[in-house]
Amino acid sequence: MFVWEMRQAFGLEHLKKSERADPVPGPGQVLLTMRAASLNYRDTLVVRGGYGPRYTLPLIPVSDGVGEVTAVGEGVSRLKLGDRACPIFFPSWIGGPATPEKFALSLGGDIDGMLAQKVCLPAEVVCRVPVHLSDEAAASLPCAGVTAWSAVIGQGKVGPMDTVLIQGTGGVALFALQFAKAAGARVIITSSDDGKLERAKTLGADETINYRTDPDWDRRVKALTGGDGCDHIVELAGTLERSIRAARIGATLSLIGVLAGARSEVTLPLVVMRNLRLQGVTVGSRDDFEDMARAIERHHIQPVIDHTFGFDAVQDAFAHFEAQRHFGKVCIRISE
């Protein structure tokens, strides 16, 4: 089979197409013939060597993908031949609260990821996907989808009376917008691009703010909420100080795993005096994936796809993603 991997060194220039032996499922395992993959910011960090010595080579990158079950090992009952399914981001995290053991392995980092024509994994870490989704849409679920689900619903508990502020128009942000609207919440979304803000309105955004033309966007949020601030903020931009000022008393702020800003200064007295809850969000479990998939099916949610590249154009897909002009997910078509 063909794969994209880094053998000798990290760096996009070292990500090359090569051949490996086809995997064969053992007892309890399934073989996925991969159809599509999707990119996340974390994937670019992995490829660029941003995690330092934590990950070792050779490595097939990219955490998110979908495939068709084309072979099953002895004892598998969870999936059947022909099912379309996604491996989960953390194969050791089936359910319950996060622990160091559940965080120990991640696809496309600690172990090989999705840029392969065939992938073999234990059936218990692979989940069926909603039937109405395209392959590209389904491929976007394991990291971006589950992260947004955890931030807004699983950990965030957003409900119909809430106002939610979401930063940006990337994959996680747009999933968060769709999940918040499905929960009945009012959504304010920020971006530096008026065109993207208009597109966000078509997905249900109630209010939009261009933070480039309105740099004091926290004050604008306060004005839009009658001076109270938002009930929940999905913090994706590394602007925690302004997010705190845009939050109402008792609000929840979800800090997504890989933020644009690695460092942030926080006025702790504001957090304490406003009774704010800051929660870190690093993807989620298999149970979270399955809860999210049921909600996507129930509300007929369609993940937003920006562009799809062929399997021979993986480096172009990464370059397009890193240019940060996309609206929604950047995907790679692996097979028909």
C-alpha positions as CSV (number, residue, x, y, z in Angstrom):
1,M,0.0,0.0,0.0
2,F,1.0,3.6,-0.4
3,V,1.4,5.9,2.6
4,W,2.7,9.4,3.3
5,E,5.4,9.4,6.0
6,M,8.4,11.1,7.4
7,R,11.4,8.7,7.6
8,Q,14.6,10.6,8.4
9,A,13.5,14.0,9.6
10,F,10.5,16.2,10.4
11,G,9.5,19.0,8.0
12,L,7.0,19.2,5.2
13,E,9.8,18.8,2.7
14,H,10.5,15.4,4.3
15,L,6.9,14.2,4.1
16,K,7.1,11.7,1.2
17,K,4.9,9.1,-0.5
18,S,6.2,5.6,0.0
19,E,5.2,2.0,0.2
20,R,4.6,-0.3,3.1
21,A,3.2,-3.8,3.4
22,D,-0.5,-4.2,3.6
23,P,-1.7,-4.7,7.2
24,V,-3.7,-7.8,8.1
25,P,-6.2,-7.7,11.0
26,G,-5.7,-10.0,13.9
27,P,-8.2,-11.1,16.5
28,G,-10.4,-8.2,17.6
29,Q,-9.1,-5.9,14.9
30,V,-10.6,-4.4,11.7
31,L,-9.0,-3.3,8.4
32,L,-10.1,0.0,7.1
33,T,-9.6,0.9,3.4
34,M,-9.2,4.6,3.9
35,R,-11.3,7.0,1.9
36,A,-10.5,10.5,3.2
37,A,-8.5,12.3,5.8
38,S,-8.7,15.9,7.1
39,L,-6.2,18.3,8.5
40,N,-6.0,20.0,11.9
41,Y,-3.5,22.5,13.3
42,R,-2.0,19.8,15.4
43,D,-1.1,17.9,12.3
44,T,1.0,20.8,11.0
45,L,2.8,21.0,14.3
46,V,3.6,17.2,14.1
47,V,4.9,17.4,10.6
48,R,7.0,20.5,11.4
49,G,8.6,18.8,14.4
50,G,6.8,21.1,16.8
51,Y,6.5,18.4,19.5
52,G,10.2,17.9,19.7
53,P,11.5,14.5,20.8
54,R,8.1,13.3,21.9
55,Y,7.3,11.7,18.6
56,T,9.7,9.3,16.7
57,L,10.3,8.5,13.1
58,P,9.3,6.9,10.8
59,L,5.8,8.3,11.2
60,I,2.6,8.5,9.2
61,P,0.9,11.8,10.3
62,V,-2.7,13.1,10.5
63,S,-5.1,12.0,13.2
64,D,-8.5,12.3,11.4
65,G,-9.8,10.0,8.7
66,V,-12.6,7.7,7.5
67,G,-12.5,4.3,5.8
68,E,-14.6,1.3,4.9
69,V,-14.3,-1.9,6.9
70,T,-12.9,-4.4,4.3
71,A,-11.8,-7.1,6.7
72,V,-12.5,-8.1,10.3
73,G,-10.5,-10.3,12.7
74,E,-11.8,-13.1,14.8
75,G,-14.2,-12.1,17.5
76,V,-15.3,-8.7,16.1
77,S,-18.9,-7.9,16.5
78,R,-18.8,-4.1,16.9
79,L,-18.4,-3.5,13.1
80,K,-19.2,-5.4,10.0
81,L,-17.9,-5.4,6.4
82,G,-18.9,-2.4,4.5
83,D,-19.3,0.0,7.5
84,R,-17.8,3.4,7.1
85,A,-16.0,4.3,10.3
86,C,-13.5,6.6,11.9
87,P,-10.7,5.7,14.4
88,I,-10.9,7.8,17.5
89,F,-8.1,10.4,18.3
90,F,-7.0,8.7,21.6
91,P,-7.3,4.9,21.1
92,S,-6.9,4.4,24.9
93,W,-9.8,6.7,25.8
94,I,-13.0,4.8,25.6
95,G,-15.0,6.7,28.2
96,G,-14.9,8.4,31.6
97,P,-12.7,11.3,32.7
98,A,-9.3,11.9,31.1
99,T,-6.3,10.3,32.8
100,P,-2.6,10.1,31.8
101,E,-3.1,6.5,30.6
102,K,-6.0,7.6,28.3
103,F,-3.8,10.4,26.9
104,A,-0.9,8.0,26.3
105,L,-1.5,7.3,22.6
106,S,-2.7,9.6,19.9
107,L,-3.1,8.9,16.2
108,G,-0.7,10.6,13.8
109,G,1.7,11.4,16.7
110,D,2.5,8.7,19.2
111,I,1.4,6.1,16.6
112,D,0.8,6.1,12.9
113,G,-2.1,8.2,11.5
114,M,-4.4,8.3,8.6
115,L,-2.3,9.1,5.5
116,A,-2.3,5.5,4.4
117,Q,-4.4,3.5,2.0
118,K,-5.1,0.9,4.6
119,V,-5.2,1.1,8.4
120,C,-5.5,-1.7,10.9
121,L,-6.7,-1.0,14.5
122,P,-8.7,-2.7,17.3
123,A,-12.4,-2.6,16.5
124,E,-13.1,-1.0,19.9
125,V,-11.4,2.2,18.9
126,V,-13.3,2.6,15.6
127,C,-16.7,4.2,15.3
128,R,-19.4,4.1,12.6
129,V,-20.2,7.5,11.1
130,P,-23.6,9.1,10.2
131,V,-24.8,7.8,6.9
132,H,-25.8,11.2,5.5
133,L,-22.2,12.5,5.6
134,S,-19.8,12.5,2.7
135,D,-16.4,10.8,3.2
136,E,-14.7,14.2,3.6
137,A,-17.3,15.4,6.2
138,A,-17.0,12.1,8.1
139,A,-13.2,12.4,8.1
140,S,-13.4,15.7,9.9
141,L,-15.1,14.3,13.0
142,P,-12.4,12.6,15.3
143,C,-10.4,15.7,16.3
144,A,-12.2,18.9,15.2
145,G,-15.7,17.5,15.7
146,V,-15.1,15.9,19.0
147,T,-13.2,18.8,20.4
148,A,-16.0,21.2,19.5
149,W,-18.5,18.8,21.0
150,S,-16.6,18.5,24.2
151,A,-16.2,22.3,24.5
152,V,-19.8,23.1,23.8
153,I,-21.9,20.1,24.9
154,G,-19.9,17.4,26.7
155,Q,-18.1,19.6,29.1
156,G,-19.7,23.0,28.3
157,K,-23.4,22.0,28.8
158,V,-24.6,24.8,26.5
159,G,-28.3,25.2,26.5
160,P,-31.2,27.2,24.9
161,M,-30.9,30.2,27.1
162,D,-27.1,30.7,26.6
163,T,-25.1,33.1,24.5
164,V,-21.9,31.6,23.1
165,L,-18.9,33.5,21.7
166,I,-16.8,31.5,19.2
167,Q,-13.5,32.7,17.8
168,G,-12.6,32.2,14.2
169,T,-14.0,30.2,11.2
170,G,-11.8,27.1,11.2
171,G,-12.9,23.5,11.6
172,V,-13.4,23.5,15.4
173,A,-15.1,26.9,15.4
174,L,-17.6,26.0,12.7
175,F,-18.4,22.7,14.5
176,A,-18.9,24.7,17.7
177,L,-21.2,27.1,15.9
178,Q,-23.3,24.2,14.6
179,F,-23.5,22.3,17.9
180,A,-24.4,25.5,19.8
181,K,-27.2,26.3,17.4
182,A,-28.4,22.7,17.6
183,A,-28.6,23.2,21.4
184,G,-30.7,26.4,20.9
185,A,-28.1,28.9,21.9
186,R,-27.5,32.4,20.6
187,V,-24.0,32.6,18.9
188,I,-21.6,35.4,18.3
189,I,-18.7,34.6,16.1
190,T,-15.5,36.6,15.4
191,S,-13.1,36.7,12.4
192,S,-10.9,39.2,10.6
193,D,-12.6,38.4,7.2
194,D,-16.0,39.9,6.4
195,G,-16.6,37.3,3.7
196,K,-16.1,34.5,6.2
197,L,-18.4,36.2,8.7
198,E,-21.2,36.4,6.1
199,R,-20.8,32.7,5.5
200,A,-21.0,32.0,9.2
201,K,-24.3,33.8,9.2
202,T,-25.6,31.2,6.7
203,L,-24.7,28.5,9.3
204,G,-26.8,30.2,11.9
205,A,-24.5,32.8,13.6
206,D,-26.7,35.4,15.2
207,E,-24.1,38.2,15.5
208,T,-20.6,38.7,13.9
209,I,-17.6,40.8,14.9
210,N,-14.6,41.7,12.7
211,Y,-11.8,41.9,15.3
212,R,-9.5,43.6,12.8
213,T,-11.8,46.6,12.3
214,D,-13.1,46.3,15.9
215,P,-10.1,45.5,18.0
216,D,-11.9,46.1,21.2
217,W,-14.2,43.2,20.4
218,D,-14.8,42.4,24.1
219,R,-16.6,45.7,24.5
220,R,-18.7,44.9,21.4
221,V,-19.6,41.6,22.9
222,K,-20.7,43.3,26.1
223,A,-22.8,45.8,24.1
224,L,-24.5,42.9,22.2
225,T,-25.4,41.2,25.5
226,G,-26.8,44.2,27.3
227,G,-23.7,44.7,29.3
228,D,-23.7,41.1,30.8
229,G,-21.2,39.3,28.6
230,C,-21.4,35.7,27.2
231,D,-22.4,32.6,29.1
232,H,-19.8,30.5,27.3
233,I,-16.7,31.3,25.2
234,V,-14.8,28.9,22.9
235,E,-11.3,30.3,23.2
236,L,-9.4,29.4,20.0
237,A,-7.3,32.5,19.3
238,G,-5.0,32.8,22.3
239,T,-6.7,36.0,23.4
240,L,-7.7,34.9,26.9
241,E,-7.5,38.3,28.6
242,R,-10.1,39.8,26.2
243,S,-12.3,36.6,26.5
244,I,-12.3,37.0,30.2
245,R,-13.5,40.6,29.8
246,A,-16.2,39.4,27.4
247,A,-17.6,36.8,29.8
248,R,-20.5,37.3,32.1
249,I,-20.3,36.5,35.8
250,G,-20.3,32.7,36.2
251,A,-19.4,32.0,32.6
252,T,-17.4,29.1,31.2
253,L,-14.4,29.5,29.0
254,S,-13.3,26.5,26.9
255,L,-9.6,26.6,26.1
256,I,-8.9,24.4,23.1
257,G,-5.9,22.1,23.1
258,V,-3.6,23.8,20.6
259,L,-4.1,27.6,20.8
260,A,-2.8,30.1,18.4
261,G,-0.9,31.8,21.3
262,A,1.3,29.6,23.4
263,R,1.5,32.1,26.2
264,S,-1.2,34.3,27.7
265,E,-1.3,36.8,30.6
266,V,-4.4,36.5,32.7
267,T,-5.7,38.9,35.3
268,L,-6.5,36.3,37.9
269,P,-8.5,38.7,40.2
270,L,-11.0,39.0,37.3
271,V,-11.4,35.3,37.1
272,V,-12.0,35.0,40.8
273,M,-14.3,38.0,41.2
274,R,-16.4,37.1,38.2
275,N,-16.6,33.5,39.3
276,L,-15.4,32.2,35.9
277,R,-14.7,28.6,35.0
278,L,-11.7,28.0,32.7
279,Q,-11.7,24.5,31.3
280,G,-9.1,22.9,29.0
281,V,-10.4,20.8,26.2
282,T,-8.3,18.2,24.5
283,V,-10.5,16.3,22.1
284,G,-12.6,13.6,23.9
285,S,-13.4,9.9,24.3
286,R,-15.0,7.2,22.1
287,D,-18.2,7.8,24.1
288,D,-18.0,11.5,23.2
289,F,-17.5,10.6,19.6
290,E,-20.6,8.4,19.6
291,D,-22.7,11.0,21.4
292,M,-21.6,13.6,18.9
293,A,-22.4,11.3,15.9
294,R,-25.9,10.7,17.2
295,A,-26.5,14.5,17.5
296,I,-25.1,15.1,14.0
297,E,-27.5,12.5,12.7
298,R,-30.5,13.8,14.7
299,H,-30.0,17.4,13.6
300,H,-28.7,16.5,10.1
301,I,-25.6,18.6,10.7
302,Q,-23.3,19.0,7.6
303,P,-19.6,19.7,8.5
304,V,-18.2,22.5,6.4
305,I,-15.5,21.5,3.8
306,D,-13.3,24.1,2.3
307,H,-11.3,22.1,-0.2
308,T,-10.3,18.5,-1.0
309,F,-6.9,17.5,-2.4
310,G,-6.0,14.3,-4.0
311,F,-3.7,11.7,-2.4
312,D,-0.8,12.7,-4.6
313,A,-1.2,16.4,-3.4
314,V,-0.7,16.0,0.3
315,Q,2.0,18.6,0.5
316,D,-0.3,21.0,-1.3
317,A,-3.0,20.3,1.2
318,F,-0.7,21.2,4.1
319,A,0.4,24.4,2.3
320,H,-3.2,25.4,1.8
321,F,-4.0,24.8,5.4
322,E,-1.0,26.7,6.7
323,A,-2.0,29.7,4.5
324,Q,-5.0,30.1,6.9
325,R,-7.4,31.2,4.2
326,H,-9.7,28.3,4.5
327,F,-13.3,28.3,5.8
328,G,-14.0,24.9,7.3
329,K,-12.0,21.7,6.8
330,V,-9.2,21.0,4.4
331,C,-9.4,17.3,3.3
332,I,-7.4,14.7,1.4
333,R,-9.1,12.1,-0.8
334,I,-7.4,8.8,-0.3
335,S,-9.6,6.5,-2.4
336,E,-13.0,6.3,-4.0
